[in-house]
């Protein structure tokens, strides 16, 4: 929790909060993506019994949040950003 405190937990409640219109700063940033992805890979490869669905939703939404500003259509429009995040959440669930 030193490098990315927002990487703790599953992430689904916060993603639902963001999709409902609230702003959670630094929750979907690149540092969270790096720490969450590394922790997820290490936890799953070590054989821990855990649910991968929540962290995968969080990682997918982080990727969407990092990539969306690269496109002018999605970077400036909050409604379009939420559409991308909802699609990313569906991708995260489907990969688990």
N, C-alpha and C positions, 0 to 999 in steps of 0.2 A: 504494500500500500504506500510505498515511498514514491515510486516513479509514476504510477497512474492509479490514484485512489478510486477512480470511476470504473476500474476494471474488476472491482470486487463484486461478487454476487453473480446472478444469472444474467441480469440486464433486461429481462422482459418487462418488468414493471416500469422501468425508465423509458424503454422504447414505446410502450403504450402511452406514457405521459407525453412524450414528444409527438406521437402521432395525433394526440388529442389537441395539440396546438400550443403546448407550453414549451418554454425554452429551458434546456438543461445544458449550461455551458461546459465545454470540454468533455462531454460524455461520449461523443462520437469522433474524437480526434485521432490523429495518427499515433500518438503515444499509447492511447488506450488500445488501439488496434494491434500494435506490436506486442504489448504486454499480455493482452487477452489471448492472442493467437499462440504465443509461445507457451503460456500456461496451459492452454487447452491441449496443445500437442503433447506436452510433457505429461499431463495428467492422464490422457487417454492411452498414450504409449506405455505408461508404467502399469497399466491394468487396473487403475482405480475404478471402483464401481460408482459412476456418476452419470447424471443425465447430461447429454451433450446438446440437447435442443436449445436451452436458454443461452449458453455461451455462443452457439453457432448463429443464433438470431442476432446477438449483439455484434459478433464479428462481421456478419453480412451487412448490417446497418452501418457499421463503421466504414466498411469498404464503400458503400453507397455514398456516405457523407463525405468521404475523402475524394471520390471521383466526380461527384455531381458538380462541384464548382468549375470543373474543366470545361463544361458545356454551358454556353450562355443561356440556353433555354431553361436549364434547371438551376443554375447557380443563383439567380436573383429572385426567383419566384418561390415563395414559401409553400404554396399549395402544391406545386410540382415537386418540390423537395419531399413533401410528405408522401406523395404518390410513389416516388422512388424508394423511400424508406419502407413503405408498406409492401412493395414488391420485394425488397431485400429481406424483410422479415419472413415472407413466404418462402423465399429461396433458402433461408437459414433453417426453417422447419423441414423443408423437403430434403435437405442434405443429411439430416440427422437420421 
